[in-house]
Amino acid sequence: MVRRRLVVELGQNRVGPLNRSLLYVQVERRIEDLLVRGRYRAGDRIPPEAELVESLGVSRATVRAGLGRLVERGLLERRQGSGTFLVRPPEGVRLRNGLERLETYTVQAERLGLELGSRHLRVESVAAGPEEAVALEVARGSRLVRVSRVLLVDGEPAAWMVDVVPEEIITAESVRERFRPEAMLLDLLVSEGVPIGFSKLVIDAVLVRPEEDVGRVLNLDSVSAALSLVETMYLTDGRPVQWSRNTFLPGRLDLHVIRELFEVRNIS
């Protein structure tokens, strides 16, 4: 069942640096991830501000603002003269995908200290079906390379991922030889010099049932909500080069977008 759909375009070189006024929001997320990775328990004293300033590489004021947001959310408590303590642990760390830029999950995982892996990895040479042919603008029956797998995050199933590219871009043999289970196919294409420019992403909220193919490979024992991400990568000249369909389990991917005010209508 599809409840909501969002379509966005992501570009590697289309967005400038984030507004520094939003840095404290990023710091809030990084502190939250630090608490999860450090396995802090309720009642534990967290690192002091000076230590967070050094480890995060930001100002004390920014760290204080990020901590303040966690205090407001009820995760932390400041005790005069004693420090800051964990009231309740945050939810498990997850991949964080900023929709305003094209960045692989490999890069995100490295930044967050997460370990990625693969299960049920298959690399096949296949004929383009109707949907793949339309997305990649090739003739039906054209030869494609399909990479499918269960993405593991810290050893736990997080997503079912299917990527296809035309064989003229890279062969199945090359992918088998060079693809790393902890990386993305996009990482391989970029390392091979394929000039990726931007992508178009369609996001659906769906239900996955245990008896479905995706439900079986993700070891579901009951119906689960999930995020379906269908993405088409384009070359810098505008031609499609990769089509992907990813299904993420709840709590494994945090999608967000930062929007700056561009134009408003004066109604006075």
Summary of the structure (lengths in Angstrom):
residues: 268
radius of gyration: 21.0
end to end distance: 43.0
largest distance: 70.2
contacts: 756
relative contact order: 0.15
helix: 27%
strand: 34%
